[in-house]
Amino acid sequence: MDYQGQESWVGEKIGIVGILIGLFILDVIVEIPLAAAGMLEPSFSSQLIITGIGVIVGISSAALCILCLKKYHWADFHPVHLFREGNTAKTVGILAAGLGMLILANTIGFLLMYLVQHDIVLRNQELLIELMRAAPVMAAFLAIIAAPIFEEAIFRVGIFRLIKDANIAVVVSAILFGLFHVFGEALLLGFLLSLIAYALVGFVLAKIYQKYQSYTINVLVHVLINFVAVVEILPILG
């Protein structure tokens, strides 16, 4: 690689990292109303207002994320296209298979944790339960809709753009996805077990992206597994 080519390559990577940082900041902004909901008095009016603000911020930020992907020709988000005549059965099959693999990955991760320390609880799961109690509508919206849009943009599309070797990209994507979801784990054992559990999920999502190269498919599969996660905790909320 000559100097000019190397300079261009470095510039491209810096640009990708810059976009990823911007998307991550947007993702953090989306979480602010949810954090505020947990600190407010649990009155109906205050929760209604903060939920409305949170949903508006979430929709706006998710739209900006998708527009950013389109602007830089990283990906398009067209769910309707996957269900046009002749595509529906194939799309449903892909989504069902993806969801099945993610449930299997989740099950393996939880079994591993149970075998090592059966009473361990994922901090990320605890946080979701707390937020569902504080602001259920907003928490469910962010978990099921906003999180998949941002996380697939950052951990799949972005990482695969940054790293050209697809197999290395899969591994890096899985590890970073795992690390992102174990923030707040105080104990080393809990951190390691949670990292493995979430990295398994990240690995499956990365393999799905590697196979289909479709941001839309990954977002929809991620939406489905997060929907299952939210439904699973509803009985806990009483």
TIVOMAR-714710 format. One record per residue (C-alpha): residue number from 1; residue in one letter; x, y, z. Coordinates in nm, 3 decimals, padded with zeros to 5 digits. Layout:
 pos code       u       v       w
 NUM    A       X       Y       Z
...
end
This chain:
 pos code       u       v       w
   1    M  00.000  00.000  00.000
   2    D  00.152  00.335 -00.108
   3    Y  00.149  00.644  00.114
   4    Q -00.154  00.797 -00.055
   5    G -00.344  00.471 -00.031
   6    Q -00.247  00.429  00.333
   7    E -00.358  00.784  00.410
   8    S -00.693  00.717  00.243
   9    W -00.733  00.392  00.440
  10    V -00.659  00.566  00.770
  11    G -00.900  00.846  00.684
  12    E -01.173  00.594  00.605
  13    K -01.125  00.412  00.938
  14    I -01.124  00.739  01.133
  15    G -01.448  00.836  00.958
  16    I -01.609  00.504  01.052
  17    V -01.500  00.538  01.416
  18    G -01.637  00.894  01.420
  19    I -01.977  00.776  01.295
  20    L -01.981  00.496  01.551
  21    I -01.906  00.741  01.831
  22    G -02.187  00.964  01.706
  23    L -02.432  00.672  01.702
  24    F -02.322  00.569  02.051
  25    I -02.382  00.924  02.181
  26    L -02.730  00.915  02.027
  27    D -02.793  00.584  02.202
  28    V -02.690  00.738  02.534
  29    I -02.922  01.036  02.476
  30    V -03.209  00.792  02.427
  31    E -03.142  00.646  02.773
  32    I -03.156  00.983  02.956
  33    P -03.538  01.009  02.988
  34    L -03.549  00.648  03.107
  35    A -03.291  00.722  03.378
  36    A -03.490  01.032  03.476
  37    A -03.806  00.821  03.509
  38    G -03.639  00.611  03.775
  39    M -03.560  00.921  03.983
  40    L -03.903  01.087  03.963
  41    E -04.190  01.043  04.203
  42    P -04.406  00.752  04.085
  43    S -04.709  00.975  04.012
  44    F -04.919  00.912  03.701
  45    S -04.873  01.262  03.558
  46    S -04.495  01.274  03.597
  47    Q -04.451  00.926  03.452
  48    L -04.685  01.008  03.162
  49    I -04.488  01.321  03.075
  50    I -04.145  01.155  03.098
  51    T -04.272  00.855  02.901
  52    G -04.399  01.084  02.625
  53    I -04.066  01.267  02.615
  54    G -03.875  00.938  02.615
  55    V -04.073  00.789  02.328
  56    I -04.035  01.109  02.121
  57    V -03.660  01.120  02.188
  58    G -03.632  00.748  02.111
  59    I -03.819  00.773  01.781
  60    S -03.627  01.084  01.675
  61    S -03.288  00.934  01.764
  62    A -03.369  00.601  01.595
  63    A -03.476  00.791  01.282
  64    L -03.148  00.986  01.287
  65    C -02.957  00.660  01.323
  66    I -03.130  00.510  01.017
  67    L -03.084  00.832  00.817
  68    C -02.714  00.831  00.907
  69    L -02.677  00.476  00.778
  70    K -02.850  00.574  00.455
  71    K -02.649  00.895  00.412
  72    Y -02.317  00.714  00.434
  73    H -02.448  00.417  00.232
  74    W -02.388  00.176  00.518
  75    A -02.731  00.018  00.513
  76    D -03.096  00.071  00.432
  77    F -03.382 -00.009  00.664
  78    H -03.679 -00.134  00.458
  79    P -03.874 -00.398  00.655
  80    V -04.165 -00.388  00.409
  81    H -03.941 -00.504  00.123
  82    L -03.876 -00.832  00.301
  83    F -04.246 -00.915  00.307
  84    R -04.333 -00.839 -00.053
  85    E -04.487 -01.108 -00.270
  86    G -04.254 -01.405 -00.296
  87    N -04.032 -01.296 -00.007
  88    T -04.261 -01.345  00.291
  89    A -04.207 -01.718  00.347
  90    K -03.829 -01.684  00.312
  91    T -03.817 -01.383  00.547
  92    V -04.034 -01.553  00.810
  93    G -03.810 -01.861  00.789
  94    I -03.495 -01.653  00.837
  95    L -03.644 -01.463  01.131
  96    A -03.773 -01.782  01.294
  97    A -03.436 -01.954  01.253
  98    G -03.255 -01.647  01.388
  99    L -03.485 -01.623  01.688
 100    G -03.442 -01.995  01.755
 101    M -03.062 -01.963  01.749
 102    L -03.073 -01.663  01.982
 103    I -03.299 -01.845  02.228
 104    L -03.057 -02.139  02.216
 105    A -02.762 -01.905  02.278
 106    N -02.949 -01.748  02.570
 107    T -03.030 -02.089  02.712
 108    I -02.668 -02.206  02.689
 109    G -02.551 -01.886  02.858
 110    F -02.798 -01.917  03.146
 111    L -02.724 -02.288  03.190
 112    L -02.354 -02.210  03.214
 113    M -02.422 -01.946  03.479
 114    Y -02.652 -02.181  03.670
 115    L -02.393 -02.460  03.669
 116    V -02.120 -02.229  03.798
 117    Q -02.328 -02.029  04.045
 118    H -02.700 -02.105  04.036
 119    D -02.814 -01.794  04.226
 120    I -02.639 -01.537  04.004
 121    V -02.856 -01.264  03.851
 122    L -02.759 -01.060  03.544
 123    R -02.724 -00.691  03.630
 124    N -02.859 -00.600  03.286
 125    Q -03.168 -00.810  03.358
 126    E -03.212 -00.649  03.700
 127    L -03.185 -00.305  03.540
 128    L -03.452 -00.389  03.283
 129    I -03.687 -00.505  03.560
 130    E -03.626 -00.185  03.759
 131    L -03.692  00.032  03.454
 132    M -04.004 -00.165  03.359
 133    R -04.139 -00.094  03.706
 134    A -04.050  00.276  03.685
 135    A -04.173  00.345  03.329
 136    P -04.302  00.028  03.163
 137    V -04.413  00.175  02.829
 138    M -04.093  00.369  02.770
 139    A -03.870  00.085  02.891
 140    A -04.047 -00.166  02.665
 141    F -04.027  00.071  02.367
 142    L -03.656  00.136  02.414
 143    A -03.575 -00.232  02.473
 144    I -03.781 -00.369  02.185
 145    I -03.748 -00.093  01.922
 146    A -03.471  00.159  01.991
 147    A -03.204 -00.076  02.127
 148    P -03.205 -00.313  01.825
 149    I -03.184 -00.019  01.582
 150    F -02.881  00.131  01.755
 151    E -02.705 -00.189  01.858
 152    E -02.726 -00.346  01.512
 153    A -02.598 -00.024  01.356
 154    I -02.303 -00.007  01.596
 155    F -02.210 -00.369  01.670
 156    R -02.290 -00.527  01.335
 157    V -02.293 -00.276  01.050
 158    G -02.027 -00.051  01.200
 159    I -01.789 -00.326  01.311
 160    F -01.816 -00.506  00.977
 161    R -01.737 -00.176  00.805
 162    L -01.440 -00.116  01.030
 163    I -01.297 -00.469  01.003
 164    K -01.285 -00.616  00.653
 165    D -01.207 -00.973  00.763
 166    A -01.559 -01.104  00.832
 167    N -01.450 -01.378  01.073
 168    I -01.250 -01.134  01.286
 169    A -01.542 -00.891  01.270
 170    V -01.774 -01.161  01.408
 171    V -01.548 -01.221  01.708
 172    V -01.491 -00.850  01.779
 173    S -01.862 -00.777  01.740
 174    A -01.954 -01.055  01.984
 175    I -01.701 -00.942  02.247
 176    L -01.794 -00.573  02.226
 177    F -02.164 -00.657  02.238
 178    G -02.099 -00.867  02.548
 179    L -01.895 -00.593  02.716
 180    F -02.165 -00.335  02.640
 181    H -02.424 -00.545  02.826
 182    V -02.219 -00.626  03.138
 183    F -02.167 -00.268  03.248
 184    G -02.239 -00.244  03.619
 185    E -02.152 -00.603  03.711
 186    A -01.969 -00.560  04.043
 187    L -01.830 -00.911  04.095
 188    L -01.563 -01.060  03.869
 189    L -01.743 -01.394  03.840
 190    G -02.069 -01.224  03.752
 191    F -01.886 -01.008  03.499
 192    L -01.721 -01.305  03.327
 193    L -02.034 -01.521  03.319
 194    S -02.248 -01.233  03.195
 195    L -01.988 -01.149  02.932
 196    I -01.995 -01.507  02.801
 197    A -02.375 -01.514  02.800
 198    Y -02.414 -01.189  02.609
 199    A -02.118 -01.258  02.381
 200    L -02.293 -01.579  02.271
 201    V -02.597 -01.373  02.172
 202    G -02.370 -01.121  02.001
 203    F -02.194 -01.402  01.816
 204    V -02.524 -01.534  01.676
 205    L -02.632 -01.185  01.567
 206    A -02.293 -01.128  01.404
 207    K -02.315 -01.460  01.217
 208    I -02.662 -01.368  01.095
 209    Y -02.526 -01.039  00.963
 210    Q -02.227 -01.213  00.807
 211    K -02.459 -01.452  00.623
 212    Y -02.729 -01.212  00.501
 213    Q -02.552 -00.871  00.509
 214    S -02.889 -00.718  00.597
 215    Y -02.928 -00.453  00.864
 216    T -03.304 -00.493  00.838
 217    I -03.300 -00.867  00.910
 218    N -03.069 -00.818  01.206
 219    V -03.286 -00.545  01.354
 220    L -03.600 -00.757  01.318
 221    V -03.438 -01.064  01.476
 222    H -03.306 -00.847  01.759
 223    V -03.653 -00.696  01.805
 224    L -03.798 -01.046  01.840
 225    I -03.549 -01.167  02.102
 226    N -03.586 -00.846  02.304
 227    F -03.964 -00.880  02.284
 228    V -03.930 -01.231  02.428
 229    A -03.704 -01.094  02.705
 230    V -03.959 -00.825  02.797
 231    V -04.248 -01.075  02.797
 232    E -04.048 -01.311  03.020
 233    I -04.013 -01.050  03.294
 234    L -04.380 -00.941  03.295
 235    P -04.479 -01.205  03.555
 236    I -04.201 -01.077  03.782
 237    L -04.354 -00.729  03.773
 238    G -04.676 -00.869  03.914
end
